[in-house]
Amino acid sequence: MTYTYQPKGVCSRQMTFDIEDGVIRSVDIVGGCSGNLQGISRLVEGMKVEDAIEKMRGIKCGFKPTSCPDQLAIALSEAAQKS
C-alpha cells in the first residue's frame, strides 16, 4: 500500500511511503532537511510500522511542538488504521 501524507507544522511538504505486510518498504520525503530526512528514510525502511512509530512519535524540532520524524509517525499511524 502506498500512502501520501501532507505534514503539518514542519519544513517538509510531502511524505510518501509503501507498507507491505506491516513493514515499511520505501519512504520519500519532499522538502525539509535533505540529509536528515534521507537518513531517517533509510533507517525506517525494512522496519515494522509499529516499531518506527514508537521510536519517532513525540520528537520535537527546536521549539516546534512536532518534527518531521513525529509527522512521519503520525502518517504511519494513519496508514496503519486504514489498512
C-alpha positions as CSV (number, residue, x, y, z in Angstrom):
1,M,0.0,0.0,0.0
2,T,1.3,3.4,-1.0
3,Y,0.3,6.3,1.3
4,T,0.9,10.0,0.8
5,Y,0.7,12.5,3.7
6,Q,0.9,16.3,3.9
7,P,2.9,17.1,7.1
8,K,1.8,19.9,9.3
9,G,4.0,22.4,11.3
10,V,7.3,21.3,9.7
11,C,9.5,22.2,6.8
12,S,8.8,19.0,4.7
13,R,5.9,19.3,2.3
14,Q,5.0,15.7,1.5
15,M,5.7,12.2,2.7
16,T,5.1,9.1,0.6
17,F,5.8,5.6,1.7
18,D,5.0,2.0,0.9
19,I,3.9,-0.5,3.5
20,E,3.8,-4.3,2.8
21,D,2.8,-6.8,5.4
22,G,3.2,-4.3,8.2
23,V,6.8,-3.4,7.1
24,I,7.9,-0.1,5.7
25,R,9.4,-0.8,2.2
26,S,10.2,2.7,1.0
27,V,10.0,6.4,2.1
28,D,10.2,9.6,0.1
29,I,10.1,13.0,1.8
30,V,9.9,16.2,-0.1
31,G,11.3,19.4,1.5
32,G,12.9,19.8,4.9
33,C,16.5,19.0,5.8
34,S,17.6,16.7,3.0
35,G,20.4,14.8,4.7
36,N,18.4,14.2,7.9
37,L,15.3,13.0,6.1
38,Q,17.3,10.7,3.8
39,G,18.9,9.2,6.9
40,I,15.5,8.8,8.6
41,S,14.0,7.3,5.5
42,R,16.8,4.7,5.2
43,L,16.7,3.8,8.9
44,V,13.0,3.0,8.9
45,E,13.0,1.1,5.6
46,G,12.6,-2.6,6.5
47,M,11.3,-1.7,10.0
48,K,7.9,-2.8,11.3
49,V,5.4,0.1,11.2
50,E,4.7,-0.2,15.0
51,D,8.4,0.0,15.8
52,A,9.0,3.1,13.7
53,I,6.0,4.8,15.3
54,E,7.2,4.0,18.8
55,K,10.7,5.4,18.1
56,M,9.7,8.6,16.3
57,R,6.4,9.7,18.0
58,G,6.8,12.8,20.1
59,I,10.1,14.0,18.8
60,K,10.2,17.8,18.6
61,C,12.2,20.1,16.4
62,G,13.5,23.1,18.3
63,F,10.6,25.0,19.8
64,K,8.1,23.4,17.5
65,P,5.6,21.0,19.0
66,T,6.4,18.4,16.3
67,S,9.1,17.4,13.9
68,C,9.5,15.5,10.6
69,P,10.0,12.2,12.4
70,D,6.9,12.9,14.6
71,Q,4.9,13.7,11.5
72,L,6.1,10.5,9.8
73,A,5.0,8.6,12.9
74,I,1.6,10.3,12.6
75,A,1.4,9.4,8.9
76,L,2.3,5.8,9.6
77,S,-0.4,5.6,12.3
78,E,-3.0,6.9,9.9
79,A,-1.9,4.4,7.2
80,A,-2.0,1.5,9.7
81,Q,-5.5,2.4,10.7
82,K,-6.7,2.4,7.1
83,S,-5.2,-0.9,6.2
